[in-house]
Amino acid sequence: MVVVGVQTGSASASGDRDSGGLPLTLSASQRTAALQEAQSGASATAAKIGLGGKEKLIVRDVVKDADGTVHTRYERTYDGLPVLGGDLIVHEGKGAKGGREVTKANDAAIAVPSTSPSLAPAEAKKSALSAAADQKTAKTAGQAPRKVVWAAQGKPVLAYETVVTGVQKDGTPSELHVITDAASGKKLYQYEAIETGTGTSTYSGTVPLTTTKSGSQYQLVDGARGGHKTYDLNQGTSGTGSLFTNSTDTWGGGRQTAGVDAHYGAAVTWDFYKNVFGRNGIRNDGKAAYSRVHYGNSYVNAFWSDSCFCMTYGDGQNNKNPLTALDVAAHEMSHGVTAATAKLVYSGESGGLNEATSDIFGTAVEFYANNKTDVGDYLIGEKININGDGKPLRYMDKPSKDGRSKDSWYSGIGGVDVHYSSGPANHFFYLLSEGSGKKTINGVNYDSPTADGSKVTGIGRDKAQKIWYKALTTQFTSNTNYAKARTGTLNAAASLYGNNSAEYKAVAAAWSAINVK
């Protein structure tokens, strides 16, 4: 790829976004002020929504809609301990029934008999290491297990959360969170904090890059988009490596190509979120993440890590095929958006919805880019050929075509790997966007079935992605499952288009078509 850099320019929010239920675009200072105001009133809010005297609210996000509705997302503590699965959203204003509504990750009352554990922290460590026995390497992080209240499933209990770091079998770093009952030592839950996706280098022709000149050198630093930087790890697996620099502002060839792909992908994804949704960066605070390319040796994956707030890309088999495609960059950055909003736990049904969210917005960015070399489609990883048969990794119109993903929801889907339990949500998004049956889009043939034989009429991708984003940022919580995702997207559609609208009815029909009723 050969590209020409641009030192100036900025992305501005589009003026044709729907009004009413869509969020207002807040400046960094406005968002900070909204967070501070919400936190100052957190005690009063806790009382108003009926929380117990030992419970406190910690503000994590505030979304203000154009119609005046305010959605405030909180984490919860109990007697000073973090409550895992205790997150909630308070909706206030015009769009909330009765002026105030609350969406909770868990409706159970938060209380435990005692906050003094009978199990020693060392025993929790031992249990956590046992849970990571199938990893290539594993050790507990430097911090001791922390006491928490586990409320994500069933009755709240006192527990320990232990983070086990190491390397997974495929070379992906691991940050395994293990929850252990503080009385019995029984493992209650575990989830992986490193969120993975796959793709390949997509040579998109001549593309614009925003770079920065420092002295006589040009750098892959995007000053127009929060200062995003792109680094060369040079096959390392830690740190940032070296910032990409060049003597001229024409980039490409050799090791630079992967850096160009990642830098371009990050810029297009930033612009998509800003121009379509009014979101100012991954955390909506105007600050960029960073990208690291050339990770490890023959590493065939890419991943998002919230701990470094960064995207990382391997070079593929024999270090010949960097996984730095546009849709991969969008997929990974969208994991960051999920972490900053709903914080969907990367396990069980919530993990499948987390992964689907990245597939949905990765696909949306690919269409948004309107790149003639890599046209938009509803195929995931179609450029990889990772299996050597020229087929995509995943299909949104009929997920089961990959041989592992599921087309529809069933009661055991929470036990399926998140990359395949994402299938029903991907299928839902395709049906909502394009409808069921046969269709050809940008030269790709699709044929989307339904579980109940119904016919679904799509409302278009633009409306479908707005509904999903609205649900993600104002309705979904950490343990949202498929049933709650249906409720959340219906609420989002009602907010955006009305509860008697064709869009609302289409959301209901698309969920029913994948057996979520």
VOGU-3710 file (C-alpha; in Angstrom, 3 decimals, decimal comma):
1> mvvvgvqtgs> 0,000/0,000/0,000  1,218/3,492/-0,855  -0,338/6,350/1,021  0,021/10,089/1,212  -0,023/11,705/4,651  -1,976/14,769/5,687  -0,892/16,920/8,630  -4,064/18,914/9,077  -7,792/18,329/9,112  -10,406/17,047/11,499
11> asasgdrdsg> -13,532/14,938/11,536  -16,754/16,809/12,186  -20,087/15,362/13,230  -22,622/15,003/10,448  -25,642/17,292/10,631  -28,145/14,742/9,322  -28,299/12,474/12,370  -31,762/11,687/13,697  -32,986/13,940/16,488  -34,906/12,928/19,579
21> glpltlsasq> -33,526/9,660/20,875  -29,979/9,973/19,559  -27,317/11,292/21,943  -26,124/14,855/21,923  -22,471/15,343/21,087  -20,737/16,615/24,215  -17,341/18,269/24,265  -14,733/16,814/26,607  -15,381/19,585/29,149  -19,166/19,156/28,911
31> rtaalqeaqs> -18,861/15,420/29,460  -16,562/15,939/32,462  -19,041/18,397/33,943  -21,928/15,942/33,398  -20,002/13,169/35,152  -19,116/15,421/38,078  -22,702/16,633/38,431  -24,029/13,065/38,395  -21,489/11,943/41,006  -22,335/14,850/43,289
41> gasataakig> -25,946/13,696/43,275  -25,188/9,966/43,482  -26,197/9,601/47,141  -29,559/11,224/46,492  -30,068/9,048/43,426  -29,286/5,891/45,422  -31,974/6,831/47,914  -34,501/7,702/45,216  -34,149/4,319/43,508  -34,398/2,427/46,777
51> lggkeklivr> -30,846/1,169/47,377  -29,793/0,057/50,848  -27,819/2,171/53,287  -24,571/0,265/52,630  -24,816/0,708/48,867  -23,139/3,558/47,014  -23,126/4,549/43,357  -20,066/5,416/41,268  -20,764/7,202/37,975  -19,200/5,639/34,889
61> dvvkdadgtv> -20,971/7,340/31,985  -23,609/9,941/31,160  -25,529/10,059/27,869  -27,833/12,993/27,109  -30,408/12,573/24,352  -31,660/15,334/22,106  -35,153/14,997/23,648  -33,775/15,763/27,109  -33,615/12,213/28,456  -30,458/11,519/30,496
71> htryertydg> -29,034/8,005/30,894  -26,537/7,715/33,763  -24,554/4,497/34,103  -23,315/3,516/37,572  -21,154/0,883/39,209  -22,157/-0,088/42,746  -20,327/-0,757/46,009  -21,604/-2,498/49,144  -19,987/-1,589/52,454  -17,011/-0,318/50,435
81> lpvlggdliv> -16,626/-3,479/48,319  -17,091/-3,501/44,521  -20,291/-5,241/43,472  -19,622/-7,300/40,341  -22,848/-7,490/38,393  -24,287/-4,584/40,362  -24,078/-2,034/37,551  -27,228/-0,143/36,632  -28,521/2,653/34,416  -30,863/5,398/35,591
91> hegkgakggr> -32,987/6,946/32,842  -34,500/10,338/33,656  -36,566/12,770/31,599  -38,991/12,664/28,694  -37,973/9,238/27,408  -38,385/7,500/30,794  -41,724/6,159/32,001  -42,917/8,189/34,956  -39,888/10,438/34,619  -37,430/7,873/35,988
101> evtkandaai> -36,610/4,258/35,105  -33,818/1,954/36,244  -32,157/-0,842/34,263  -30,211/-3,216/36,520  -27,762/-5,954/35,662  -29,281/-7,895/38,572  -32,589/-7,117/40,252  -31,666/-8,992/43,456  -31,261/-6,984/46,648  -27,551/-6,480/47,363
111> avpstspsla> -26,674/-7,766/50,850  -24,310/-10,331/52,386  -24,262/-11,572/56,017  -20,673/-10,432/56,547  -17,802/-8,834/54,660  -15,245/-10,865/56,637  -14,205/-13,901/54,556  -13,571/-17,299/56,091  -11,300/-18,209/53,159  -7,735/-16,890/53,084
121> paeakksals> -6,621/-14,950/49,967  -3,922/-17,583/49,330  -6,615/-20,211/48,849  -8,378/-17,989/46,319  -5,089/-17,661/44,418  -4,714/-21,415/44,341  -8,231/-21,857/42,999  -7,645/-19,216/40,316  -4,421/-20,832/39,113  -6,231/-24,140/38,873
131> aaadqktakt> -8,843/-22,516/36,623  -6,067/-21,392/34,249  -4,457/-24,829/34,000  -5,088/-25,112/30,240  -3,059/-21,982/29,421  0,477/-22,071/28,073  1,721/-19,969/31,000  -0,128/-18,570/34,004  0,636/-16,632/37,161  -1,393/-14,431/39,477
141> agqaprkvvw> -0,987/-10,729/38,881  1,024/-8,678/41,354  -2,084/-7,563/43,219  -3,601/-9,809/45,875  -7,104/-11,190/45,288  -9,607/-8,437/46,033  -12,738/-8,869/48,089  -15,932/-8,262/46,121  -19,633/-8,945/46,278  -20,532/-11,300/43,430
151> aaqgkpvlay> -24,014/-10,380/42,190  -23,934/-11,289/38,507  -25,690/-14,602/39,050  -28,309/-15,544/41,624  -28,114/-14,444/45,250  -25,211/-12,050/46,016  -22,300/-13,606/47,935  -18,984/-12,441/49,352  -16,202/-13,478/46,988  -12,638/-12,932/45,822
161> etvvtgvqkd> -11,671/-11,748/42,367  -8,239/-12,960/41,281  -6,568/-11,944/37,998  -4,357/-14,605/36,432  -2,034/-13,352/33,702  -0,167/-15,415/31,169  -0,318/-16,630/27,590  -3,112/-18,585/25,945  -2,332/-21,577/23,745  -2,484/-19,549/20,515
171> gtpselhvit> -0,058/-16,927/21,843  -2,700/-14,384/22,875  -1,977/-12,689/26,204  -4,340/-13,666/28,990  -5,986/-11,651/31,765  -8,249/-14,289/33,271  -10,574/-13,036/36,005  -11,597/-15,796/38,404  -14,348/-15,304/40,991  -14,090/-17,546/44,077
181> daasgkklyq> -16,648/-17,946/46,880  -15,016/-16,402/49,981  -16,619/-19,020/52,232  -16,328/-22,315/50,353  -13,484/-21,638/47,922  -15,683/-22,802/45,049  -15,075/-21,169/41,670  -18,177/-19,148/40,831  -17,237/-17,679/37,458  -14,389/-16,801/35,155
191> yeaietgtgt> -13,957/-14,594/32,106  -11,135/-13,483/29,830  -10,425/-9,737/29,670  -8,391/-9,950/26,443  -10,935/-9,755/23,637  -9,862/-11,231/20,341  -10,822/-10,909/16,704  -9,292/-12,017/13,394  -8,579/-10,485/9,950  -5,879/-9,881/7,383
201> stysgtvplt> -4,032/-6,992/5,785  -6,343/-5,286/3,304  -4,538/-3,295/0,652  -6,942/-0,434/0,182  -5,052/1,473/-2,481  -3,969/5,068/-1,876  -5,595/6,282/1,323  -5,256/9,500/3,334  -3,359/9,412/6,610  -3,198/12,116/9,239
211> ttksgsqyql> 0,404/12,283/10,443  2,590/14,635/12,475  5,927/16,185/11,527  8,555/16,287/14,265  11,782/17,924/13,201  12,743/16,376/9,879  10,722/13,185/10,471  7,069/12,333/9,921  5,317/10,184/12,523  2,199/8,007/12,533
221> vdgargghkt> 0,543/10,275/15,091  -2,981/11,440/14,273  -3,462/14,830/15,905  -6,938/15,200/14,400  -8,241/12,135/16,222  -7,132/12,302/19,811  -3,416/11,777/19,120  -3,680/8,137/17,978  -0,218/6,582/17,609  0,845/3,473/15,725
231> ydlnqgtsgt> 3,852/1,456/16,895  6,046/-1,351/15,556  6,528/-4,051/18,217  9,161/-5,724/16,019  7,901/-9,188/17,049  7,939/-8,299/20,730  5,024/-9,063/23,061  5,186/-6,237/25,608  5,560/-2,479/25,750  4,916/-0,256/22,759
241> gslftnstdt> 7,969/-0,851/20,594  8,970/1,958/18,226  6,748/4,712/16,874  6,566/4,549/13,069  8,555/7,368/11,469  9,504/8,234/7,894  11,688/10,798/6,163  8,849/11,710/3,772  5,091/11,778/4,146  4,547/9,008/1,630
251> wgggrqtagv> 4,171/5,704/3,448  4,091/2,055/2,525  6,178/-1,006/1,771  8,009/-3,375/4,062  7,168/-3,181/7,751  5,359/0,126/7,214  2,422/-1,489/5,404  0,955/-3,077/8,525  1,358/0,239/10,357  -0,401/2,084/7,539
261> dahygaavtw> -3,317/-0,368/7,595  -3,734/-0,071/11,372  -3,404/3,739/11,352  -5,903/4,118/8,497  -8,330/1,665/10,095  -8,224/3,529/13,402  -8,908/6,843/11,659  -11,875/5,554/9,657  -13,338/3,893/12,754  -12,944/7,108/14,783
271> dfyknvfgrn> -14,731/9,038/11,993  -17,532/6,473/11,794  -18,332/6,718/15,492  -18,107/10,509/15,460  -20,008/11,215/12,263  -22,710/8,564/12,679  -23,239/8,529/16,451  -21,570/11,731/17,654  -19,130/9,690/19,756  -15,808/11,426/20,346
281> girndgkaay> -13,370/8,497/20,578  -13,624/5,086/22,175  -14,367/6,422/25,674  -16,178/9,482/24,291  -13,593/11,715/25,946  -11,690/12,853/22,835  -8,649/10,723/23,689  -7,278/8,070/21,357  -6,179/4,530/22,023  -3,027/3,340/20,234
291> srvhygnsyv> -2,138/0,543/17,841  0,680/-2,005/18,007  1,561/-4,074/14,934  4,048/-6,912/14,302  3,174/-8,629/17,591  4,892/-11,915/18,401  6,106/-14,589/16,030  3,612/-16,062/13,537  0,767/-14,823/15,740  -2,470/-15,369/13,822
301> nafwsdscfc> -4,843/-13,025/15,642  -5,531/-9,499/16,828  -6,854/-8,337/20,177  -8,145/-5,454/22,259  -6,839/-4,947/25,805  -8,588/-2,492/28,094  -5,640/-2,538/30,501  -3,365/-0,899/27,915  -6,258/0,762/26,052  -4,801/-0,457/22,796
311> mtygdgqnnk> -5,268/-2,602/19,691  -2,638/-5,220/18,852  -2,124/-7,110/15,581  -0,127/-10,212/14,742  1,617/-10,915/11,435  -0,130/-14,179/10,615  1,375/-17,532/9,749  5,134/-17,285/9,088  4,874/-13,503/9,681  3,695/-13,008/6,104
321> npltaldvaa> 0,129/-11,785/6,445  -0,430/-9,007/9,038  -3,943/-9,039/10,483  -4,486/-5,315/10,059  -7,564/-5,037/7,855  -10,021/-2,168/8,165  -12,773/-4,370/9,581  -10,347/-5,810/12,140  -9,392/-2,339/13,378  -13,068/-1,474/13,690
331> hemshgvtaa> -13,786/-4,787/15,436  -11,046/-4,228/18,015  -11,860/-0,563/18,657  -15,506/-1,557/19,127  -14,464/-3,912/21,931  -13,127/-0,746/23,542  -16,446/1,048/23,046  -18,241/-1,900/24,665  -15,792/-1,813/27,593  -16,497/1,911/28,046
341> taklvysges> -20,285/1,493/27,932  -22,172/-1,739/28,665  -19,014/-3,578/29,731  -20,501/-6,872/28,528  -18,652/-9,691/30,303  -16,662/-11,740/27,769  -18,232/-15,072/28,691  -21,619/-16,762/28,309  -24,421/-14,987/26,446  -23,062/-11,534/27,310
351> gglneatsdi> -19,748/-12,584/25,736  -21,505/-13,592/22,521  -23,251/-10,214/22,440  -19,908/-8,502/23,099  -18,325/-10,295/20,150  -21,352/-9,656/17,932  -21,191/-5,944/18,764  -17,667/-5,842/17,331  -18,738/-7,809/14,247  -21,730/-5,486/13,763
361> fgtavefyan> -19,726/-2,283/13,970  -16,766/-3,780/12,088  -19,196/-4,472/9,245  -20,772/-1,022/9,584  -17,361/0,676/9,345  -16,494/-1,349/6,241  -19,659/-0,047/4,529  -19,047/3,475/5,886  -15,517/3,584/4,434  -16,913/3,106/0,917
371> nktdvgdyli> -13,533/1,799/-0,218  -13,692/0,478/-3,772  -10,906/-2,022/-3,089  -12,611/-3,496/-0,019  -16,343/-3,005/-0,467  -18,768/-3,425/2,403  -20,277/-6,848/3,023  -21,873/-8,999/5,711  -18,960/-11,431/5,782  -16,504/-11,553/8,676
381> gekiningdg> -12,827/-12,142/7,877  -13,493/-12,785/4,194  -9,938/-11,809/3,204  -8,134/-14,134/5,593  -8,416/-17,547/3,957  -7,274/-18,870/7,329  -8,630/-22,339/6,546  -7,101/-22,430/3,084  -10,449/-22,776/1,330  -11,121/-19,134/0,473
391> kplrymdkps> -14,166/-18,937/2,748  -14,952/-16,221/5,325  -14,625/-16,835/9,044  -18,252/-15,919/9,749  -21,435/-15,126/7,832  -24,023/-12,716/9,187  -26,891/-13,809/6,916  -26,608/-17,460/7,956  -23,968/-17,882/10,695  -24,047/-21,715/10,633
401> kdgrskdswy> -22,408/-21,690/7,191  -19,038/-21,523/8,974  -19,736/-24,930/10,548  -19,634/-23,711/14,172  -21,709/-20,578/14,686  -25,358/-20,742/15,658  -28,186/-19,256/13,590  -30,663/-18,945/16,443  -30,866/-18,777/20,213  -31,353/-21,882/22,370
411> sgiggvdvhy> -31,030/-22,463/26,100  -27,489/-23,843/25,998  -25,904/-21,167/23,838  -24,163/-19,577/26,815  -21,806/-22,560/26,886  -20,598/-21,982/23,324  -17,370/-20,088/22,503  -18,211/-16,380/22,255  -17,099/-16,185/18,628  -19,879/-18,649/17,745
421> ssgpanhffy> -22,534/-17,737/20,319  -22,365/-14,332/18,613  -24,111/-15,938/15,634  -27,732/-15,220/16,615  -26,995/-11,525/17,270  -25,130/-11,221/13,960  -28,083/-12,954/12,279  -30,498/-10,548/14,007  -28,538/-7,554/12,734  -28,530/-8,868/9,164
431> llsegsgkkt> -32,271/-9,595/9,252  -33,026/-6,180/10,743  -30,863/-4,478/8,120  -31,649/-6,446/4,976  -34,510/-8,843/5,734  -34,839/-12,573/5,132  -34,466/-14,541/1,910  -32,219/-14,011/-1,102  -30,456/-10,748/-1,830  -27,357/-9,528/-3,673
441> ingvnydspt> -25,382/-6,628/-2,165  -22,150/-5,275/-3,668  -21,834/-8,455/-5,721  -22,222/-10,845/-2,759  -25,183/-13,249/-2,710  -27,012/-13,770/0,583  -29,859/-16,057/1,593  -30,984/-15,525/5,190  -33,363/-18,047/6,798  -35,545/-17,646/9,882
451> adgskvtgig> -36,063/-20,127/12,716  -39,839/-19,963/12,488  -40,203/-19,688/8,717  -41,360/-16,078/8,983  -40,538/-13,380/6,469  -38,657/-10,387/7,842  -38,513/-7,044/6,055  -35,337/-5,070/6,749  -35,245/-1,402/7,733  -31,783/-0,660/6,327
461> rdkaqkiwyk> -28,352/-0,872/7,887  -28,232/2,799/8,919  -31,276/2,470/11,177  -30,253/-0,978/12,439  -26,818/0,231/13,564  -28,326/3,254/15,331  -30,683/0,976/17,246  -27,849/-1,346/18,303  -25,631/1,556/19,363  -28,467/3,151/21,315
471> alttqftsnt> -29,120/-0,134/23,125  -25,411/-0,689/23,829  -24,896/2,755/25,337  -28,159/3,239/27,242  -29,777/-0,188/27,808  -27,263/-3,044/27,992  -25,479/-3,883/31,255  -22,560/-6,172/32,092  -24,574/-9,404/32,090  -27,156/-8,642/29,383
481> nyakartgtl> -28,275/-11,890/27,750  -30,243/-12,456/24,558  -33,630/-11,921/26,211  -32,462/-8,632/27,733  -30,892/-7,625/24,406  -34,318/-7,979/22,803  -35,820/-5,728/25,479  -32,962/-3,243/25,193  -33,135/-2,922/21,400  -36,941/-2,574/21,523
491> naaaslygnn> -36,537/0,243/24,050  -33,908/1,813/21,794  -36,158/1,558/18,730  -39,046/3,080/20,686  -36,821/5,975/21,778  -35,579/6,610/18,244  -38,661/5,911/16,150  -41,666/5,329/18,454  -43,184/2,147/19,830  -45,765/1,950/17,035
501> saeykavaaa> -43,195/2,469/14,292  -42,244/0,084/11,510  -38,736/0,065/12,971  -39,970/-1,106/16,386  -42,029/-3,858/14,789  -39,079/-4,922/12,640  -36,855/-5,281/15,740  -39,449/-7,556/17,346  -39,820/-9,589/14,149  -36,038/-10,017/13,694
511> wsainvk> -35,614/-11,285/17,274  -38,549/-13,682/16,908  -36,981/-14,958/13,683  -33,931/-16,156/15,650  -36,033/-17,628/18,466  -35,681/-14,794/20,976  -39,308/-14,073/21,916
//
